[in-house]
Amino acid sequence: MAYELLLLERDPPLATITLNRPDKRNALSHALRLELASAIEELDREDSVSVAILTGAGSVFCAGFDLKEFQPGKEVFQDPAVWKSGQLMHERLQAFSKPLIGAINGHALAGGFDIAVQCDVRIAADTAEFGHPEIKFGAPTLVTILSQIVGGAVARDLAMSGRKIDAAEAHRVGLVAKVVPAVDVLAETVAYARVVAEAPLDALKAVKAALVRENPLAFP
């Protein structure tokens, strides 16, 4: 399938999905959410790909949902189209049967933080920031999955306060596995993904199936 708002590149056994709206800080428009859901489903069917990488074009991983698509004065998830495409994207990410490694090349905020959390492992640029500022305008977060990664106390803090944390704090609380210079983040992630891909695909799928059972996708 041809995509307009993301890049899908294959180098078996790896594949890389790049959110490709750098002029919009890779904001998750309705169209991009649908494309990401489709790309994940496509890679899930390909036996030649055993590990996928998710990253963003430019200096930002993802700034969250595209706020220009929301009607003024209307709560985010009251719009059926916004809810449907967002839910589909999150469900496809969560159901992905193979390891998904996040190359967090810059800020991962709001919905961008949510999709970073749905990666199995995250390697972050030293310029990255994470946060849930959307709580201030009524959009809830995927706190269940976050709590499985960083623990309940930290997850509650981040989900309720909306405060941002830098890459160093993200590493300290266990959100990211490694922090590297921004210019190296994709290369470091590819190198790590190749280590993961040394395992047989069936074994990786078994681990992912267990993780999905342990980390249910809970929408408020």
Beta strands, then each sheet from edge to edge (+ up, - down):
strand 1: 6-11
strand 2: 14-19
strand 3: 51-56
strand 4: 60-62
strand 5: 100-104
strand 6: 107-109
strand 7: 121-125
strand 8: 129-131
strand 9: 165-166
strand 10: 178-180
sheet 1: 1+ 2- 3- 5- 7- 10-
sheet 2: 4+ 6+ 8+ 9-
end
